[in-house]
Amino acid sequence: MPSGLLGKKFPAPVLKTMWPFYTAGVIVAYGINSLANTLSNTDEYRNDPRNPNKAAATKH
């Protein structure tokens, strides 16, 4: 029986002990995404050529 790439499997409860960190990571990623979208739509950066929303608005 081959051992596979990771070697011997240990019955460690990874998800059970790490779920608060996974949840916090998702919440932080959502917050950063929301902040970036909000800041890219402000008056200061609305006409910036690096703004991806500007290219989408001028195609119509």
N, C-alpha and C positions, 0 to 999 in steps of 0.2 A: 504494500500500500504506500503510494508516494505521499510525502508530507506536504506537498504544495508549495506555494511561494512564501507563505507566511510562517511555515513551520507548524509546531504543535498548537492546537487550539485550546485556549483556556476559557473556562466558563465565567468570565468576568462580566458583571452587570454594567456594561458601558452606558447604554441608553438610560437605564434606571438612575444612575448617579449623575449623568451629565446633562439631563434634560433642561435644567435651569439655564445653563450656559448656551445651549442651542437656541432656546427661546429668546434669551437676551440678544443673541447674535442676529436673529431674524428681526427683532424689534429695532435694533440699532441700524441695521441695513435699510429697513423701511423708513426710518426717520431721516437718514442721510439722503435717501432718494427723494423723499418729499421736500426736504430743505433745498436740494439742488434744483428740483423742478420749480419751486417757488422763487428762488433767486434768479433763475434764468428767465423768468417772466416779468421781472421788475423793469421799471422804466430805464434804469441805468444800463442794463444789458440786453434790452429788447432789440436794439439795432446793431448789436455787435456781430461782426461777420462770423465769429466762432460759435454763435448761438445756433443750435440745431433747429430750434423752433422758427427762426427767421427763414431758413431755407424752405421749410414746410409751408409757411404762410405765403411766400412769394410765388409758389408754383401754380397757384390757382389762377 
